[in-house]
Amino acid sequence: MTPIALRSEAWESVILRHLRYGGRLLGICGGFQMLGHSIDDPLGLEGQRNCIAGLGLLDIKTTLTPEKTLRNVSGHLTFEDNAVVSGYEIHAGVSKGEGLNKPLIQFDDYTDGARSIDNQICGTYLHGLFESTTACNALLRWAGLEHPTTPDYQALRESDLERLADTIDQHLDLTSIDNYINK
């Protein structure tokens, strides 16, 4: 969804009302870009060359570029040091502005994202922000939940994969399938 679509579907007014009543807002990747003042596409990478107004909630401006950033990273949330995060930084664009002076994430040698001065709004390019239990709990506390208890998603995923493998092993004749495929 773009800022234009947010406006045409009346989401902008809902978001602003949510913030007026003390709500929190987190944007990831394109959502982070939309929280800024503008998204400029001078080369027409996403269609026509244009510069569209963002929501203006973070003091950043983004310019789309043909080079895509893709890297596996780990660090911690800046508002809670023990909240370790890891995932992929994936984006096609460069964000600049004063809002980046208060980042959301600290990696070893650089920072990512932004937080509003009142800490009500955050944005990041990190995909996988909620994968870590400590980071998810920290973000839920930031959002207003007093005592979050995030399950260990990695353990749940591993358990589900083991159960799936056991079910396949129990109900499928893998030798026959392998023989059929390799004829």
N, C-alpha and C positions, 0 to 999 in steps of 0.2 A: 504494500500500500504506500502511496506517495503522499506528501503533504497536500497535494491537490485533491486526492481521493479522500483524505481525512476531512478536508473542509467540505467537499461535496456531499459526504455522508454524515455531516454534522458531528463528527467525532472531535474536532478541535474544541468546540464549546463544552463537550462532555469532559474532555481532558482538563480544560481550564477550570471547570467547576470542581472537578475532583481535587485539583491542587488548591483551590480556594478553601476547601473544607479540610485541608491538612493532609490529603493523600500523598503518596509517594509515586514516582514515575521512573522507570528504568527503560532505557532504549539500548538495544543491542544491534550492532552493525548498521544497517540502513535506518533502523529506529533511532540510533545514536545520531546519525547524520541529520535526520529530520528534526531533532530537538534543537539544532542550531539555527542561525539566521538565514542561511541559504545553502543550496546545493547547486553548484555550477557544473554544467556539462558542456564545456566549450568545444569539444570535438564531436559531439553527437554520439557518444558511446552508448547511450541508452535510448536512442531515437533522434529526435531533433535537437540541434544545439540550442540550449536554453539555460537559464538560471532561474530556479524556482525558490520562492520564499519558504523557509522552514518555519517551525513554530516559534522560534526566537526564545526558547526557554533556557538554552545554554549559549554562552558567548563564544560560539565557534562558527566558522564557515568552512564548507567542504567543496573541494574541486575534484571531480572525477578524472581519473588518469587511466591510460591504457595499461599501465603496469599494475598487476594485482599483487597485493601483499598476501602471502600465505606462509605462516610459520607456526610451529608447535612451540608453545611457551608455557612457563609456569612462574608464579610470583605470589603476591598476597594483596588482599584488599588494603587500601591505604587507611581506612578508618578502623581496621581491626587486624593487627599484625599476624595473629595466629590463624587467620582465615586464608588458608592457602588455596590458590586457584590454578587451574591448568586447562589447557584446551588449545584451540587454534585461533590465531588472529587471521581473519580472512576479510579482505575488503579491497575494493577498487576505488581508491580516492584518498585524498590527503585532507585532513582536518587541521585547521589552524585557528588560533585565537586565544584570548585571555582566559577563557574557560578551561583550557588545558593546563593552566597553572595550578589547578586543584584536581589532580588526577584521581581516578577510581582505583587503578591497579598499579602496583610497583613491581616491575620485573627486575632482573639483575642489573641491567644497564640502561633501562629506559622506563618510561611510564606510559600508561594507556588510559584513554577515557577522560571523563570530566565529571565533576560534582558541582552543583550549584552552590552558591555562597551559603544558602540556608540548609544545604544537604537534603533538600526535598526531591531533587532531580539528579539522576546519574545516567551516564551513558558509557558504552565501551564497544570496542571492536572484537572482544573475546567471545568466541563461541565455546560453550562448555562451562560457563560461569557457575552453573548450579550443580556440576558433577561432584564437587567436593562437599562432604557433609558439613565441614566447618564453615566453608564459604556460604553455602545455602542457609545455614542457621544464622550467620552474620547478616545476610541480606534480608532474611525474614525478620530479624530483630530491627534492622534499619527500617523496614516497612511497617513496623509497629507491633509485631507479634512478640509478646513478652517471653514466652518459654517455648521456642521452637524445638522440635525433635524430628529432624530430618532422618529418614531411613538411610541405611548404607546402600545406595543404588548399585554400586559396583558388586557388592555381595549378592544383592537380589538378582542382578543380571546374570552373574555367574551361576547362581542356583537355578535360574530359569533355563539357562543353556544346558546345564547338566541334566535337568529333567527332560528337556526336549531330546537330547542325545539318548537318554535311557529309553524314552518312548519309541524313538526311531529304531533303536537296536532291538527292542522287544517286539515290535509289530511289523517290521519290514525285513524281507529277506535280502540283505545287502549283497550277498554273494551272487544271487540271481540277477540283481540290478546291475552289478558290476560286469557280469558275463554278458548281459544284453548290450550294455553300452560299448564294451570292448570287442564286439564281434567284427 
